[in-house]
Amino acid sequence: MKRVIVTVIDSMGCGAMEDCREYGDTPECNTLENVAKSVNGLNAPNFYKLGLGNIGNIEGINKNPEAIAQYGIMKELSKGKDTTTGHWEMMGIILDKPFKVYPNGFPPEIINKFIQETNCGGILANYPASGTKVIEDFHKEHAKTKFPIIYTSADSVFQIAADVDVIPLETLYKYCETARKILTDEYNVSRVIARPYQMTDGKPVRIGAKRRDYSVEPFKDSTCDIILKNKGIVLGIGKIEDIFVGKGISHAIHTGGNTEGLELTLKAIRNELPLDDLKSKKYDIKNYDKQFIFTNLVDTDMLYGHRNDYKGYAKAIEEIDTYLPSIINSMTDDDLLIITADHGCDPTVKGTDHTREKVPVIIYSKGIKAGKLPEINSFEYISERILNWFDIKNN
C-alpha cells in the first residue's frame, strides 16, 4: 500500500516573501534562520542529513552535499499568512483574496450578535492581543462576571478564552459554533478558536489538548477529498481535522502538543493506531489501497512563535529532529515523507503575529533521487507530489 506522510511544522518559515510589507512584516523576518542564530546554532543532525541546511544560512545546520532528501523553498500564492490559507493551498485550494482581519477589534454589530445569540451577557477585551497576556489581564474579571474573553490578532481569527471552571468546556464550544455561524459572508473570518484554560497554582494555564479550531469550510474539494474518492483514507493528526472542518478527513485524532503529535505520527507509520476508533462518521471507506497521514505540529507557533520565545522554538525544532530517524527507519519503500510549514511566526522580530514568509520543503523516500528542487511558486506543489505518488489524475 502506498502512503504519504506530510508533517507541517507550524510557522517554521524561512524568509520574507516579496510582498511581506503589505502584511505589516519586515523583510528581515526569517523564522528558521533567526531562531537558529538567536540560540547560537540548532542541534539538528538529522535535518542536516536530509539537506535542510542547503536552503539557507541556518546556524548549526551546515550545508550537506550528500543530503539524502530533496530540498527546496516554496512561495505562497494565496493571499494571507494564516494556518487555514497555508494548509488549504498545500491541498490545492488557492485563495485569491485574504480572509478579513480586525486590527481594532470586532465591530459592535458582530459583538452584539454574539452576545444576543449566545446569551452570554457580555464579553471582555475585544482587541488584538497575545493569548497568554489577555488571559492574565482578564482572568479575575472573567471569574467575577462569567463573560468570555474575546480577542484577535493580525490574522483572521476570533478567539474565545474561558476558564473551564467558570464556563464549562461544552458551553465554550457552543459559543464558538455560534460565532462561526455569524462570521461568514461579509465578515469573512478564517477561524474561530476555543482557548480553554484553568487556574493552576493561582495562575491561568491554557489547556492545549482541549483547544478547538472552527474554520470556514473549504469552498471546493481539496486533495484530501480526491484521495478519499480514489480508494484512500486520510488521517489527520493534531488540528488538521479542524482546519478542513472534517471535509476530506476520514480519520482524525487531536493532540495536546508536539510530542504527542510526533508519537502518533510514528505509530501511524508503524500501523499501530486503532484506525477503527478514529473513523469519522462522515466517511465509511473500505478496501482502501492508499493512506495519507497529515500531521500539524503546533507548538512552534502556538507556544513559541506567538510568545517571542526563540529558545523554546529552537528546542521544539530539535525535538522534531530526534524523531526523524525513527520515522525514516519505519517507512517502507512505498512511503513518501514531506516536511514543510504553513507560514512564518518569527519570534525575534517586533510583534507576536504570523509573518508572511516562504517555507522549506523536504521530501524523502527510500528510492527517491536526492537534490535541490527547482523554484516552487505555490504550496500547491505538495498536492501535486501527493497525487503523483498515488498515481491519481486530478481532472
Secondary structure, 3 states (H helix, E strand, C coil): CEEEEEEEECCCCCCECCCHHHHCCCCCCCHHHHHHHHCCCCCCHHHHHHCHHHHCCCCCCCCCCCCCCEEEEECCCCCCCCHHHHHHHHCCCCCCCCCCCCCCCCCHHHHHHHHHHHCCCCCEEEEECCHHHHHHHHHHHHHHHCCCEEEECCCCEEEEEEECCCCCHHHHHHHHHHHHHHCCCCCCCCEEEEEEEEEECCEEEECHHHCEEEECCCCCCCHHHHHHCCCEEEEEECCHHHHCCCCCCCEEECCCCHHHHHHHHHHHHCCCCCHHHHECCCCCCCCCCEEEEEEEECHHHHHHHCCCCHHHHHHHHHHHHHHHHHHHHHCCCCEEEEEECCCECCCCCCCCCCECECEEEEEECCCCCCEECCCECCCHHHHHHHHHHCCCCCC
